């Protein structure tokens, strides 16, 4: 897990398009410049990514996971679950209360399996 670099923008945009995101390469580049995109690699290739925003301040801050994507060819082997564990650790390092996200309907079972709480399509994890 590491912050994305400008040269990662094309691949991150491809991953986000796999989840029906309309984020353009220039949108991704802007988020990367602000250090709001994190990537995951498998065999030196970007296999997953997430973008985030931080709400609140100090001890009352929370991460909003804007986009979360894993390469379609690599789903079902535990990579998505590993990404969620990394997001939990990232949230703790950022000294937030936890994180939340909105889920597409086909991913809801995945988030429940990984023990995120939910109300409809809103999922969260608190420390």
C-alpha positions as CSV (number, residue, x, y, z in Angstrom):
1,X,0.0,0.0,0.0
2,X,1.4,3.4,-1.0
3,X,0.2,6.8,-2.2
4,X,-0.3,6.9,-6.0
5,X,2.0,8.9,-8.2
6,X,1.1,10.9,-11.3
7,X,2.2,8.1,-13.6
8,X,-0.3,5.8,-11.9
9,X,-3.3,7.9,-13.0
10,X,-4.2,6.0,-16.1
11,X,-4.3,2.6,-14.4
12,X,-6.2,4.0,-11.4
13,X,-8.8,5.6,-13.8
14,X,-9.1,2.1,-15.5
15,X,-9.8,0.4,-12.2
16,X,-12.3,3.0,-11.1
17,X,-14.1,2.7,-14.5
18,X,-14.5,-1.0,-13.7
19,X,-16.8,0.0,-10.9
20,X,-18.8,2.4,-13.1
21,X,-17.0,5.5,-12.0
22,X,-16.9,8.4,-14.4
23,X,-13.7,9.7,-12.9
24,X,-11.4,11.0,-15.7
25,X,-7.6,10.7,-15.8
26,X,-7.4,14.5,-15.0
27,X,-9.7,14.0,-11.9
28,X,-7.5,11.2,-10.7
29,X,-4.3,13.3,-11.3
30,X,-5.8,16.0,-9.2
31,X,-6.5,13.6,-6.3
32,X,-3.1,12.1,-6.6
33,X,-1.5,15.5,-6.4
34,X,-3.5,16.1,-3.2
35,X,-2.3,12.6,-1.9
36,X,-5.9,11.3,-1.8
37,X,-5.3,8.1,-3.8
38,X,-3.7,4.9,-2.4
39,X,-2.7,1.9,-4.6
40,X,-2.0,-1.7,-3.9
41,X,0.4,-3.8,-6.0
42,X,0.6,-7.4,-6.9
43,X,3.8,-8.5,-8.8
44,X,4.7,-4.8,-9.3
45,X,1.4,-4.0,-11.1
46,X,-1.4,-1.9,-9.6
47,X,-4.1,-4.4,-8.6
48,X,-6.3,-2.1,-6.5
49,X,-6.8,1.4,-5.4
50,X,-8.9,3.7,-3.3
51,X,-9.5,7.4,-3.1
52,X,-10.6,9.2,0.1
53,X,-11.6,12.4,1.8
54,X,-11.0,13.3,5.4
55,X,-13.9,14.9,7.4
56,X,-13.6,16.6,10.8
57,X,-10.5,17.4,12.7
58,X,-8.3,15.9,15.3
59,X,-9.9,13.1,17.4
60,X,-13.2,13.7,15.7
61,X,-12.1,13.0,12.1
62,X,-13.4,10.2,9.8
63,X,-12.3,8.9,6.4
64,X,-14.8,8.8,3.6
65,X,-13.7,6.1,1.0
66,X,-14.8,7.8,-2.2
67,X,-13.8,4.9,-4.6
68,X,-12.5,1.4,-3.9
69,X,-11.6,-0.9,-6.7
70,X,-9.8,-4.2,-7.2
71,X,-8.9,-5.5,-10.7
72,X,-11.8,-7.7,-11.9
73,X,-9.3,-10.5,-12.8
74,X,-8.0,-10.6,-9.3
75,X,-11.3,-10.7,-7.4
76,X,-12.1,-13.8,-5.3
77,X,-8.6,-14.5,-4.1
78,X,-8.7,-12.3,-0.9
79,X,-7.1,-9.2,-2.3
80,X,-10.2,-7.1,-1.6
81,X,-10.3,-8.3,2.0
82,X,-6.6,-7.4,2.3
83,X,-7.3,-4.0,0.9
84,X,-10.1,-3.4,3.6
85,X,-7.7,-4.5,6.3
86,X,-5.2,-2.0,5.0
87,X,-7.8,0.7,4.9
88,X,-8.5,0.0,8.6
89,X,-4.8,0.3,9.4
90,X,-4.6,3.5,7.3
91,X,-7.5,4.9,9.2
92,X,-5.8,4.2,12.5
93,X,-2.5,5.8,11.2
94,X,-4.5,8.9,10.2
95,X,-5.9,9.0,13.8
96,X,-9.5,8.9,12.6
97,X,-12.5,7.4,14.3
98,X,-12.9,5.0,11.4
99,X,-14.2,5.1,7.8
100,X,-17.4,4.9,5.8
101,X,-18.4,4.3,2.2
102,X,-21.4,3.9,-0.1
103,X,-21.6,0.6,-1.7
104,X,-22.8,-0.5,-5.1
105,X,-25.5,-3.1,-4.6
106,X,-23.3,-6.0,-6.0
107,X,-20.6,-5.3,-3.4
108,X,-22.8,-5.3,-0.3
109,X,-22.2,-9.0,0.5
110,X,-18.5,-8.5,0.3
111,X,-18.6,-5.7,2.9
112,X,-20.8,-7.7,5.2
113,X,-18.5,-10.7,4.9
114,X,-15.6,-8.4,6.0
115,X,-17.6,-7.3,9.1
116,X,-18.4,-3.7,8.1
117,X,-21.6,-2.4,9.8
118,X,-24.2,-1.0,7.5
119,X,-27.5,0.8,7.1
120,X,-28.7,0.2,3.6
121,X,-25.9,0.9,1.2
122,X,-23.8,2.9,3.7
123,X,-21.0,0.8,5.3
124,X,-18.6,1.8,8.1
125,X,-15.9,0.6,10.5
126,X,-15.1,2.3,13.8
127,X,-12.1,1.6,15.9
